[in-house]
C-alpha cells in the first residue's frame, strides 16, 4: 500500500470512529471567528530564500545536501562546512540549535557568520590576527556583565552545590551547575557573567556565549534549556528577514516532511441559504513548503447534526477544495467546520466556520 493509500485509509478509519461516536445534535464550541482571515493552526518562525553564501547530532535529522553541506529540514538551512567541526565539537544541535540562516558576510564586521537558534558562529581573526572559528559573545551582548561578587561579603567556596569562577567573579549553582558541567562547562558556554536573574517570569543565568533558562514545570532532565539568543540577536541586528527564509534543495529526493501545518478558508464568511459554499484547505510542511498527497476529512456541523465529507487528496500546491450545498439551512445559522488531515505518520487538525446570513 502506498503512502497516499495509507493516509486515505487512516482518515477513513477516523471518519468511521467519528460517525459512531459523534452527536447528531450538538456542534462543538469553536472559538474561530467567521470574520477572521483564513485560519492557520501553526506557523514557522519568520525566516530566508537565501540561496547562497556571500563569501552528527543523534536528535537531528540533518543529512547531506549539495556540495557536502549538512541540511537541516527542521529549519530549511544548511551548515556551512567551514563551521562544521566547531559545531560538532561544541554540542551541535543540543547546545547551538539548528541553523536559522545560511552563512553570510556580516555587513557590520565583514566577518563570515552563520546564525543558529541559540548562538552565532563567526570566522574571524583572533587577538594574534589569525583567522579561526569562534562563538559571538551573545551572552555579553544581550545580558551584560554583572559586577563580580565581593568575596569578603559572600560565603564563596562554602556554598554547597555551587562553583565559583574567580576569572569572572560569579558562581554557578545547583541544576544550572549540573547542566553546565555535563554539557562541557566553560569550554562550551564561556564563563558565568551574572548570578541568577529573574527575566520574563523565568530564572535565568548568562554566560559569555549563552544563556541558560530554568523550566521547573518540565520533566526531569529537561528543566534547564539553552535560550534562543541566536534568534534574538538576529532580530536586534536588523538584517534582511529574507536571510531567515527556509531553502528546500531541489536535488534532495528524500526531503523529509517532519510536521504538517494547516490553513483553511471559506469563499464567503457570510452566505445565503440557497447558495453553495466553497471551502479550501492548504497543507504545508515545517518549512512552509506544499505537501501533496495528504488526505483530509471535513466534518461539517449543521444545526441539526454533523456530516462527514472526504476532500480530494491535496495537489502539488498542497491545496484541496470542496463545495458544500446549503439548501434548506436556516438563516442565521453558524456552520462549524473541522478538518482532520493525515500524511504518512503525521496528523493535524484545524477548525473554521461561516454564517448563513441571508
Secondary structure by P-SEA (a helix, b strand, c coil): ccaaaaaaaaaaaaaaaaaacccccccccccccccccccccccccccccccccccccccccccccccbbbbbccccccccccaaaaaaaccccccccccccccccccccccccccccccccccccccccbbbbbbccccccccccccccccccccccccccccccccccccccaaaaaaaaaaccccccccccccccccccccccccccbbbbbcccccccccccccaaaaaaaaaacccccccbbbbbcccccccccbbbbbbbbccccccccbbbbbbbbbbccccccccbbbbbbbbbcccbbbbbbccccccccbbbbbbbbccccccbbbbbbbbbbcccccbbbbbcccccc
